[in-house]
Amino acid sequence: MDILSRIIYAPRVDLTIALLATALSILAGTTVGVAAGYHRGWLSEGAMRVSDLLQSFPVYVLGMALVVLTGHNVQTLVIAIAVISAPVYARLVRSEVIQLRERLFVDALRASGISSRRIVIKHMLPNAANPIFAMSSVTIGTSILVTAGLSYIGAGVSIPTPEWGSMIAIGTPNLVSGGQWWPSVFPGVALALTVLGFALIGDSLPKVLDPRNRVKASQWALSV
């Protein structure tokens, strides 16, 4: 139960859960968002209403409910976090597809006889990829926070598996009664720095992925 060793090992658990949950939420949210954005009518409206319903619940309350219903293990925790995060990608991809759907190149593709499936996969998704990549970094940080929060209240990763949220929960009683602050403070600092790092990456990705900024950078390099 060495604190330093557990802090170093904990990212294996937290990042594994966050990466798997983010990948699953991107897959599910992108599929729903493309279908809702490209096809008009009841399908689009129904998908958005389900998304509104999921987003109306507090994150931790919905996460606890899903974990209780599906079981207490890492696999169900990944699914629960993916369900929480998927509506964000559904709305993001839907808004991008709705904009792309009215572009002239999409009309030209339809007029040439290309199927809707090929238009979506080969032309729309690549044009909508940049916001997805930028959002994925933020989702990873949020997933780590949700994992730590659920573990803190006993609904996430089970003790004694090293995880920052459960380590904070273990050290909290000693912080209050015994004055031993390090068992809970250092895992909290590691958690905060990791989430901050992913947030900063997510903030900088749109600028890096924007072709206009790359052109400006190339022009500046040539001028120098």
Secondary structure, DSSP 8 states (H G I E B T S, - for coil): --HHHHHHHHHHHHHHHHHHHHHHHHHHHHHHHHHHHHS-SHHHHHHHHHHHHHHHS-HHHHHHHHHHHH-SSHHHHHHHHHHHHHHHHHHHHHHHHHHHHTSHHHHHHHHTT--HHHHIIIIIHHHTHHHHHHHHHHHHHHHHHHHHHHHHTTSSS-TTS--HHHHHHHHHHHHHHT---HHHHHHHHHHHHHHHHHHHHHHHHHHHH-HHHHHHHHHHHHH-
